[in-house]
Amino acid sequence: MATDTAFALGVLTLVRKHIPGSLLAVIVGLAIVDDVGAIPVITMFYTQEISVMHLSSAVALIAFLTVANYAGKGQSSMGIEVGGLPGLILLVLDIWAIIKTIESNGTTGSKVLWVLLILVLPVLGFILWLLLGPKKV
């Protein structure tokens, strides 16, 4: 289903000088919504089982990012700006920490708390997880 988005963007690149910018935005938005809509279809029809823990984590992450986005309009919601290569490195480290936390032998409650700590405080949460977080035995 992702090929239709690539095709649409390719065609729009060729004709963008001849169409209004608002129409371009609507078509790109529809292509993105189409691909996002494909995710539940793939999940429901092409998997054997759905992991409730992973689904819950994804919903919590989306909710957190939405709240952080609206709370921080015009300012940094975390108090510090991390961008560019350091931001990318921090993102990769935080994702790695979250995956290792979920794979650990800790209780479900401790896993949820560690994941929330890493999401809410990316730098400090990662450092605390590295020093004190649950370990895979």
C-alpha positions as CSV (number, residue, x, y, z in Angstrom):
1,M,0.0,0.0,0.0
2,A,3.0,2.4,0.4
3,T,3.7,2.4,-3.3
4,D,0.7,4.5,-4.0
5,T,2.1,7.3,-1.7
6,A,5.4,7.1,-3.5
7,F,3.7,7.3,-6.9
8,A,1.5,10.2,-5.8
9,L,4.4,12.2,-4.5
10,G,6.4,11.5,-7.7
11,V,3.5,12.7,-9.9
12,L,3.0,15.8,-7.6
13,T,6.7,16.6,-7.9
14,L,6.3,16.7,-11.7
15,V,3.2,18.9,-11.7
16,R,3.5,21.0,-8.6
17,K,4.2,24.2,-10.6
18,H,0.8,23.8,-12.2
19,I,-1.5,23.2,-9.2
20,P,-2.2,25.3,-6.1
21,G,-0.3,24.7,-2.9
22,S,-3.5,23.9,-1.0
23,L,-4.4,21.1,-3.4
24,L,-0.9,19.7,-3.1
25,A,-1.3,19.7,0.7
26,V,-4.7,17.9,0.5
27,I,-3.4,15.2,-1.8
28,V,-0.3,14.6,0.3
29,G,-2.4,14.5,3.4
30,L,-4.8,12.0,1.8
31,A,-1.8,9.8,0.8
32,I,-0.5,9.8,4.3
33,V,-3.9,9.1,5.9
34,D,-4.3,6.2,3.4
35,D,-1.0,4.7,4.6
36,V,-1.8,5.2,8.2
37,G,-5.1,3.5,7.6
38,A,-3.3,0.5,6.2
39,I,-1.6,-0.2,9.5
40,P,-4.8,-1.5,11.3
41,V,-5.6,-3.6,8.2
42,I,-2.2,-5.2,8.2
43,T,-2.4,-5.7,11.9
44,M,-5.8,-7.4,11.8
45,F,-5.5,-9.5,8.8
46,Y,-1.8,-10.4,8.5
47,T,-0.8,-11.3,12.1
48,Q,-1.5,-14.3,14.2
49,E,-1.8,-12.4,17.5
50,I,-1.7,-8.8,18.7
51,S,0.6,-7.9,21.5
52,V,-1.4,-5.9,23.9
53,M,1.8,-4.6,25.6
54,H,3.2,-3.2,22.4
55,L,-0.1,-1.8,21.3
56,S,-0.6,-0.1,24.7
57,S,3.0,1.3,24.6
58,A,2.4,2.8,21.1
59,V,-0.9,4.4,22.2
60,A,0.7,5.8,25.4
61,L,3.6,7.2,23.3
62,I,1.3,8.8,20.8
63,A,-0.8,10.3,23.7
64,F,2.3,11.6,25.4
65,L,3.7,13.2,22.3
66,T,0.3,14.8,21.5
67,V,0.0,16.3,25.0
68,A,3.7,17.4,25.0
69,N,3.1,19.1,21.6
70,Y,0.0,21.0,22.8
71,A,1.6,21.9,26.1
72,G,4.8,23.3,24.6
73,K,3.4,25.6,21.9
74,G,6.0,28.2,21.3
75,Q,8.5,26.8,23.8
76,S,10.4,23.7,24.6
77,S,8.1,21.3,26.5
78,M,11.0,19.5,28.2
79,G,13.0,22.6,29.1
80,I,15.9,21.7,26.8
81,E,16.3,21.5,23.1
82,V,18.1,18.4,21.7
83,G,18.4,18.4,18.0
84,G,20.5,17.3,15.1
85,L,22.9,14.4,15.5
86,P,22.8,14.5,19.3
87,G,19.0,14.3,19.2
88,L,19.1,11.4,16.8
89,I,21.6,9.6,19.1
90,L,19.4,10.2,22.1
91,L,16.3,8.9,20.3
92,V,18.2,5.7,19.3
93,L,19.4,5.2,22.9
94,D,16.0,5.8,24.3
95,I,14.4,3.4,21.9
96,W,17.1,0.8,22.8
97,A,16.4,1.4,26.5
98,I,12.7,0.9,26.1
99,I,13.1,-2.3,24.1
100,K,15.5,-3.7,26.7
101,T,13.1,-2.7,29.5
102,I,10.3,-4.5,27.9
103,E,12.4,-7.6,27.3
104,S,13.6,-7.6,31.0
105,N,12.4,-9.9,33.7
106,G,10.9,-7.1,35.8
107,T,7.3,-6.9,36.7
108,T,4.8,-5.2,34.3
109,G,4.4,-2.3,36.7
110,S,8.1,-1.6,36.9
111,K,8.4,-1.9,33.1
112,V,5.6,0.7,32.6
113,L,7.2,3.1,35.1
114,W,10.7,2.8,33.4
115,V,9.2,3.3,30.0
116,L,7.3,6.4,31.2
117,L,10.4,7.8,32.9
118,I,12.4,7.3,29.7
119,L,9.7,9.0,27.6
120,V,9.1,11.9,30.0
121,L,12.7,12.6,30.8
122,P,14.7,11.3,27.8
123,V,18.2,12.3,29.0
124,L,17.9,11.8,32.7
125,G,15.6,8.8,32.2
126,F,18.1,7.0,30.0
127,I,20.9,7.7,32.5
128,L,18.9,6.4,35.4
129,W,17.8,3.4,33.4
130,L,21.4,2.7,32.6
131,L,22.4,2.8,36.2
132,L,19.3,1.4,38.0
133,G,17.0,0.0,35.4
134,P,15.7,-3.6,35.2
135,K,18.2,-6.1,33.8
136,K,17.6,-9.2,31.7
137,V,18.7,-12.2,33.7
